[in-house]
Amino acid sequence: MTQGIARTERHGDGEHVDDGSISSGLIGSIVAVGSLSFIGILTETVMTVLFPQLMREFHVDMSTVQWITTIYLVAVSVTIPLSSFLKRRFPLRAIFVAAVAFAVVGSALVIVAHSFPALIVARIVQGVGSGIATPLMMNIILEQSPASKIGRLMGLGSLVITTAPAIGPTVGGAIASVLPWRAIFVIVLPIMILSLLLGLRCITQSDRLQEARFNGVQFCCITLALVGLITALNQSGVAIGEVVAGRPAMRASSIAVLGLVIGVAAMVFFVRASARSFSPLLRLGLLRDPVVRLHAFSYLMLPMVGIGFGYVLTNIAQLSLGTDSFQAGILVLPGALIGAVLAPLGGWLYDRFGARGPILIALGAALAGPVLLLVFSSRLTPLSLLLFYGWYAIGYAVGMANVITSALQDVPAQFTPDGNAIFNTLLQFGGAAGTALFSTMIGVAQTGAGPQGSASFLHATQVGGTWTFAVMVLLTGIGWLCLFCAFSIRVRRTRKVAMR
């Protein structure tokens, strides 16, 4: 049975019929939470273009410096599962204020952090703020939008999620070219304060609060699972790099195995505990529906590429093509901006034609981007990199704007916050896994290649890029195939219902 996400709007203790109009208060709420979420997601990738500079400043290698982004994404992934509990238990304004507080404190800590461990702690605090803000934005849209405009407003929300990571490297490169890199986090502070003022004015409570309970055991399990799996992936790459360089790899191998064991065991325990719990942290039972499950798997695969691109392209541009940080950031800007403009078009197409065509056509077109990058990987230029990524970014932005909206068609309305939490967790974890995977692949290729800037190092980075583009093609293809199968199942269901 398919249950849409259309609903009547609630205000206080009453309800009124959806008349298709969008209130100024709703617009203000989306702008306030969306801008905070945009800044949070922007800072996921704003540091990736600075990796070569940060490697020199903190005296760390590629597999270590990538934790600046990966730990941020892990913190977001761990926090998002709490969104369903927070929405049921606390007023929306209180949740928003908490998100702003974490974001401001985290940015302040980054500004004063002068050691690598301190920077990691600051990024964790920032990640918690983003992990609260992103699902809050989606929940407000899903809960308060008129049914006839849900596609367009969800497209606007997805625009934040899909475009901010791509713009991050450009912002980071542009600012770092004229100012110290910490100035990035000074600049965003007043924007966050303005978001706070707008949110306090516009955010309203439409659903009654519930006596939801926080499940600490399940939260610890999902935290251990995500951290363990990412650590295993990262340290596996470190171990491979050590072996390639002819150095002992016992320490990295042991950490990788331990992380894998802990991650898998914690995930298994979490799944079993969720199945037995009356009020689970994440209602994984929603994934029993094959349509939802296939959408979810795609929503894990595709962001590995979409978010990972911000790391891969900016570092290949600097470490293989010889550009500076500003030029590397500029290379991803046109595609990101055009994708930003066209992402709401994806929502309009959804409202007009449904999910299948707009999603499959857009993401199918996006697949050509990594395919072209793979084919021309040995002779890439800054211009070809810009064009191939731009093609991908446009298709990705238009297609991904509708994936979560499509998935929630098959989720009962009362469980929409749970579905939102699951999908946003997968999005962020996919981004963390993609960043860790691709940085590890490039790091392995660079092992033993000589000092940064040498001809051998440039060639090794190019080889690592070829490996990553091949994996990107595979992941994007799997994500598209999952969605194709999901829509095929949905069509068969519709036909069966029509024949009854």
Secondary structure as the mmCIF struct_conf table of DSSP 4:
data_model
#
loop_
_struct_conf.conf_type_id
_struct_conf.id
_struct_conf.beg_label_comp_id
_struct_conf.beg_label_asym_id
_struct_conf.beg_label_seq_id
_struct_conf.end_label_comp_id
_struct_conf.end_label_asym_id
_struct_conf.end_label_seq_id
STRN STRN1 GLN A 3 GLN A 3
BEND BEND1 ILE A 5 ILE A 5
STRN STRN2 GLU A 9 HIS A 11
TURN_TY1_P TURN_TY1_P1 GLY A 12 ASP A 13
STRN STRN3 GLY A 14 HIS A 16
BEND BEND2 GLY A 20 GLY A 20
HELX_RH_AL_P HELX_RH_AL_P1 SER A 24 THR A 45
TURN_TY1_P TURN_TY1_P2 VAL A 46 MET A 47
HELX_RH_3T_P HELX_RH_3T_P1 THR A 48 LEU A 50
HELX_RH_AL_P HELX_RH_AL_P2 PHE A 51 PHE A 58
TURN_TY1_P TURN_TY1_P3 HIS A 59 HIS A 59
HELX_RH_AL_P HELX_RH_AL_P3 MET A 62 VAL A 65
TURN_TY1_P TURN_TY1_P4 GLN A 66 GLN A 66
HELX_RH_AL_P HELX_RH_AL_P4 TRP A 67 THR A 79
HELX_RH_3T_P HELX_RH_3T_P2 ILE A 80 LEU A 82
HELX_RH_AL_P HELX_RH_AL_P5 SER A 83 ARG A 89
BEND BEND3 PHE A 90 PHE A 90
HELX_RH_AL_P HELX_RH_AL_P6 LEU A 92 VAL A 112
BEND BEND4 SER A 115 SER A 115
HELX_RH_AL_P HELX_RH_AL_P7 PHE A 116 GLN A 144
BEND BEND5 SER A 145 SER A 145
HELX_RH_3T_P HELX_RH_3T_P3 ALA A 147 LYS A 149
HELX_RH_AL_P HELX_RH_AL_P8 ILE A 150 VAL A 178
BEND BEND6 LEU A 179 LEU A 179
TURN_TY1_P TURN_TY1_P5 TRP A 181 ARG A 182
HELX_RH_AL_P HELX_RH_AL_P9 ALA A 183 CYS A 202
BEND BEND7 ASP A 207 ASP A 207
HELX_RH_AL_P HELX_RH_AL_P10 GLY A 216 VAL A 244
TURN_TY1_P TURN_TY1_P6 ALA A 245 GLY A 246
HELX_RH_AL_P HELX_RH_AL_P11 MET A 250 ARG A 276
BEND BEND8 PHE A 278 SER A 279
BEND BEND9 LEU A 281 LEU A 282
HELX_RH_3T_P HELX_RH_3T_P4 LEU A 284 ARG A 288
BEND BEND10 ASP A 289 ASP A 289
HELX_RH_AL_P HELX_RH_AL_P12 PRO A 290 LEU A 319
TURN_TY1_P TURN_TY1_P7 SER A 320 SER A 320
BEND BEND11 LEU A 321 LEU A 321
HELX_RH_AL_P HELX_RH_AL_P13 SER A 325 LEU A 331
TURN_TY1_P TURN_TY1_P8 VAL A 332 VAL A 332
HELX_RH_AL_P HELX_RH_AL_P14 LEU A 333 PHE A 353
BEND BEND12 ALA A 355 ALA A 355
HELX_RH_AL_P HELX_RH_AL_P15 ARG A 356 ALA A 366
TURN_TY1_P TURN_TY1_P9 LEU A 367 LEU A 367
HELX_RH_AL_P HELX_RH_AL_P16 ALA A 368 VAL A 375
TURN_TY1_P TURN_TY1_P10 PHE A 376 PHE A 376
HELX_RH_3T_P HELX_RH_3T_P5 SER A 377 ARG A 379
HELX_RH_AL_P HELX_RH_AL_P17 PRO A 382 ALA A 407
TURN_TY1_P TURN_TY1_P11 LEU A 408 GLN A 409
STRN STRN4 ASP A 410 ASP A 410
BEND BEND13 VAL A 411 VAL A 411
HELX_RH_3T_P HELX_RH_3T_P6 ALA A 413 PHE A 415
HELX_RH_AL_P HELX_RH_AL_P18 THR A 416 GLN A 446
TURN_TY1_P TURN_TY1_P12 THR A 447 GLY A 448
BEND BEND14 ALA A 449 ALA A 449
BEND BEND15 PRO A 451 PRO A 451
TURN_TY1_P TURN_TY1_P13 GLN A 452 GLY A 453
BEND BEND16 SER A 454 SER A 454
HELX_RH_AL_P HELX_RH_AL_P19 ALA A 455 MET A 499
#
